[in-house]
């Protein structure tokens, strides 16, 4: 059995604490590199069979919108949106077509990183109602 002195244990703990505060985030953390929807999402221009969903990101990325009649998103449809760049004000919009009339539609919007495809920011959800026929 190895004996560790109290002094050595305290030194190791202090060194670990100092190192953790001085070093940047670990290499495996991608929290700072995930694109974010900075202003939430908006929906509008709802007709009997379509609607528009908008979003604005904190950096260039691709907008993705998932839409469903169900709040648990079962049977949802995923729509690939535009690339949002500084030229577009980091905003993008997606037209959801083929929606049922006079129904509540739930949507979930995410932004995909352009630098690291497959890396998505946190989703933002919302809902809208299509117009009656």
C-alpha positions as CSV (number, residue, x, y, z in Angstrom):
1,X,0.0,0.0,0.0
2,X,1.3,3.4,-0.9
3,X,1.4,6.2,1.7
4,X,0.6,9.7,0.5
5,X,1.5,12.6,2.8
6,X,-1.1,15.3,3.5
7,X,1.4,17.9,2.2
8,X,1.8,16.1,-1.2
9,X,-2.0,15.6,-1.5
10,X,-2.6,19.3,-0.9
11,X,0.1,20.3,-3.4
12,X,-1.3,18.0,-6.1
13,X,-4.8,19.4,-5.5
14,X,-3.6,23.0,-5.7
15,X,-1.7,22.3,-8.9
16,X,-4.7,20.7,-10.5
17,X,-6.9,23.6,-9.5
18,X,-4.5,26.2,-10.8
19,X,-4.1,24.3,-14.1
20,X,-7.8,23.9,-14.6
21,X,-8.4,27.7,-14.3
22,X,-5.5,28.7,-16.5
23,X,-6.0,26.3,-19.4
24,X,-8.7,26.7,-22.0
25,X,-11.7,24.3,-22.3
26,X,-10.7,20.7,-22.9
27,X,-10.2,19.8,-26.6
28,X,-13.2,17.4,-26.5
29,X,-15.6,20.2,-25.5
30,X,-17.5,21.6,-28.5
31,X,-19.8,23.9,-26.4
32,X,-18.1,27.1,-27.6
33,X,-18.0,26.0,-31.3
34,X,-21.8,25.2,-31.6
35,X,-23.8,27.7,-33.5
36,X,-26.6,29.3,-31.6
37,X,-30.0,30.8,-32.6
38,X,-29.5,34.2,-30.9
39,X,-33.0,35.7,-31.4
40,X,-35.1,32.6,-31.1
41,X,-37.3,31.7,-34.1
42,X,-40.3,33.2,-35.7
43,X,-43.1,31.8,-37.9
44,X,-45.6,33.5,-40.1
45,X,-47.2,33.9,-43.5
46,X,-49.3,30.9,-42.7
47,X,-51.7,29.8,-45.4
48,X,-54.0,26.8,-45.6
49,X,-51.0,24.6,-46.7
50,X,-47.8,26.5,-45.9
51,X,-45.9,28.7,-43.5
52,X,-42.5,30.4,-43.2
53,X,-40.1,29.8,-40.3
54,X,-37.2,32.3,-39.7
55,X,-34.1,32.1,-37.6
56,X,-30.9,34.1,-36.9
57,X,-27.6,32.6,-35.8
58,X,-24.5,33.9,-34.1
59,X,-22.2,32.7,-36.9
60,X,-22.5,31.3,-40.4
61,X,-24.3,28.0,-40.6
62,X,-27.1,26.0,-42.2
63,X,-30.7,26.3,-41.0
64,X,-32.6,23.0,-40.4
65,X,-36.3,22.9,-39.6
66,X,-38.2,19.8,-38.3
67,X,-42.0,20.0,-38.5
68,X,-44.7,17.8,-37.2
69,X,-48.4,17.7,-36.3
70,X,-47.3,16.0,-33.0
71,X,-45.4,17.8,-30.1
72,X,-43.2,14.7,-29.7
73,X,-42.2,15.1,-33.4
74,X,-43.1,11.5,-34.4
75,X,-43.7,11.3,-38.1
76,X,-41.9,14.7,-38.5
77,X,-40.4,16.1,-41.7
78,X,-36.9,17.5,-41.8
79,X,-36.3,20.4,-44.2
80,X,-32.8,21.5,-45.1
81,X,-32.7,25.3,-45.1
82,X,-30.4,27.9,-46.5
83,X,-26.8,28.8,-45.5
84,X,-26.8,31.9,-43.3
85,X,-23.9,34.2,-43.8
86,X,-23.0,37.8,-43.0
87,X,-24.4,38.7,-46.4
88,X,-27.9,37.5,-45.2
89,X,-27.5,39.1,-41.8
90,X,-26.9,35.6,-40.4
91,X,-30.7,35.0,-41.0
92,X,-32.5,32.3,-42.9
93,X,-36.0,31.2,-43.7
94,X,-37.6,28.0,-44.7
95,X,-41.0,27.6,-46.4
96,X,-42.9,24.6,-45.0
97,X,-45.2,23.4,-47.8
98,X,-47.8,20.7,-47.9
99,X,-49.1,21.4,-44.4
100,X,-52.6,20.4,-43.4
101,X,-55.2,23.2,-43.2
102,X,-56.4,24.5,-39.8
103,X,-53.9,22.4,-37.8
104,X,-51.4,23.2,-35.1
105,X,-47.9,22.5,-36.4
106,X,-44.9,22.0,-34.1
107,X,-41.5,22.9,-35.3
108,X,-37.9,22.6,-34.1
109,X,-35.1,24.7,-35.6
110,X,-31.4,24.1,-35.4
111,X,-28.2,25.5,-37.0
112,X,-25.5,23.3,-38.3
113,X,-21.9,24.5,-38.2
114,X,-20.2,25.1,-41.6
115,X,-16.8,24.6,-40.1
116,X,-17.7,21.2,-38.5
117,X,-20.6,19.6,-40.5
118,X,-22.7,17.5,-38.2
119,X,-22.2,19.8,-35.3
120,X,-25.5,21.4,-34.3
121,X,-26.5,24.0,-31.9
122,X,-29.3,23.6,-29.4
123,X,-32.8,23.3,-30.9
124,X,-35.4,26.0,-30.5
125,X,-39.0,24.9,-30.7
126,X,-42.2,26.7,-31.5
127,X,-45.6,26.1,-33.0
128,X,-48.0,27.7,-35.5
129,X,-51.5,27.2,-36.8
130,X,-52.2,27.0,-40.5
131,X,-55.2,28.9,-41.9
132,X,-58.5,27.2,-42.5
133,X,-59.6,26.4,-46.0
